[in-house]
Amino acid sequence: MEKQIAVIRGDGIGPEIVEQALRVMDAAAKKYGHTFRYVDVDMGGIAIDHFGEPLPAAELEKCLASDSVLLGAVGGPKWDSMPGDKRPEKGLLALRSGMGLYSNNRPAKLWPQLADASPLKPEIVAKGIDFIVVRELIGGVYFGEHRTEEADGEQKATDVMSYSEHEIERIGRIAFETAGKRRKKVTSIDKANVLDTSRLWRKVMHRLAEEYSGIEYSDMLVDNAAMQIAKDPSQFDVIVTENMFGDILSDEASMITGSIGMIPSSSLGEGSRGLYEPIHGSAPDIAGQDKANPIGTILSAAMMLKYSFDMDEEAAAIEAAVNRVLDEGLRTADMMAEGCRLVGCSEMGDAILKYL
Ligand code: NAD
């Protein structure tokens, strides 16, 4: 296959971690007979420096003309004093909306070699943690009407939460399709005992569950889900939920796996094009020092191969190489433990390439 990938190196550690991910993608391409062409895109602080805005239209166009997008991270203290619409993070929001991305997908996977980094008890961790949170990204209360008014001599604030059937159905499809590529189990999380939006959510999910009959389906209330993620995360494969619940639960899910530098993510919309990025920021405190953990970005690239390009075997090979390197005891500073060997960003990339 031949694919064009828009590459946003971004700010801080972005260029260092993306460099390692591209080396790994090139090695996977060579091994499996693909060609990946990369198109550099400026977004975030670097775009503000070059063009005076965080995502110029021409840069977004390059993303839209590509088969997928890989992003390092954006932002940093240099741009903190810029006005709101000129902040690096605005570039990210513009990119998501410009690409029509309505789903954010975050795997919560605990690599057994890093089990000590999890705040959960060893007996819980021993059962394994490997699920993905599929979060609706552009609807619900975050995007409803917000207003504050004077009422009866005091202030009153209102935030409107709404979902229509098509918004629920399209995120549901992403969850069921994702489950089809994993352990074939979907848990839909809502608050159907209280909220109308959740009752509609549940109705649509049940309709999809009938259609995707090969996928095991269940509902769970969000308060229970928050407890179950801490008590027995091994029960989950794919969690699908609305925007605000997903915001909270995906952070809980990241926390139980330990290292922030290891976690990839994808954002998807219609079609196969997606935005793939590690969940961490640009880590300005360690930028340019060859200290960053590139694995979150490398695993984001693996997700791109699996979910956007249907290259399951290639993605599995990258994950297997990461697993071997962790087995060998190689660690970047963020996940260093006793008895392990400390390596920098590029040496971590070298080691993963060796096993690929
Ligand atoms: P951060 O994730 O950049 O850093 C938090 C801590 O984790 C730091 O100590 C950092 O050194 C460490 N860390 C993060 N990624 C690491 C990696 N790959 N390897 C080793 N250590 C790593 O969060 P922050 O400090 O709150 O934000 C810094 C900048 O990043 C801000 O400008 C923020 O707006 C931006 N940010 C960008 C994104 C994005 O691009 N998607 C996301 C979050 C924050």
Boltz pocket constraint, residues with backbone or C-beta under 6 A from the ligand:
constraints:
  - pocket:
      binder: B
      contacts: [[A, 13], [A, 17], [A, 72], [A, 73], [A, 74], [A, 75], [A, 76], [A, 77], [A, 89], [A, 92], [A, 260], [A, 261], [A, 277], [A, 278], [A, 279], [A, 280], [A, 281], [A, 282], [A, 283], [A, 284], [A, 285], [A, 286], [A, 291], [A, 292], [A, 293], [A, 294], [A, 296], [A, 332], [A, 334]]
      max_distance: 6.0
